[in-house]
């Protein structure tokens, strides 16, 4: 298996994957240039990871010589699941979510309502919409809850 617990040396790659996915997938929805291209930067995100041990303790990376994706958990909740945009559609996301369900007992998550691709991905892996919604922090966009 290519999935392992993240170590400190992985944080720059994890941050890079997160930042670029965020810009590609969420900038078109939020259209917040200040956040996407100003506040959201790789180095400050790495610094935040270093300051919070609870984050790195809950990150698992897909690594086959190159870190191509990661999943971040909070108990049984999937907080983040991202695959480098250069390696998407290669089954890496499938391996990450199946690992999370099987090994980490993942059973719930929140997804951006307008992120139809992500919701469809989670539904293919046994998650279903619960009908619960909440606002994404400091926005007018909804998050929807999915559970297994």
GIKAMO-V394797 format. One record per run of one state. SS is the DSSP state (H for helix, E for strand, - for the rest). FROM is the first residue (numbers start at 0). TO is the last residue. If there is no record, write none. Layout:
# GIKAMO-V394797
<<SS	FROM	TO> <SS	FROM	TO>>
This chain:
# GIKAMO-V394797
<<-	0	1> <E	2	4> <-	5	6> <H	7	29> <-	30	31> <H	32	38> <-	39	40> <H	41	50> <-	51	51> <H	52	55> <-	56	57> <E	58	62> <-	63	65> <E	66	73> <-	74	75> <E	76	82> <-	83	83> <H	84	86> <-	87	90> <H	91	103> <-	104	106> <E	107	111> <-	112	114> <H	115	123> <-	124	126> <E	127	134> <-	135	140> <E	141	146> <-	147	147>>
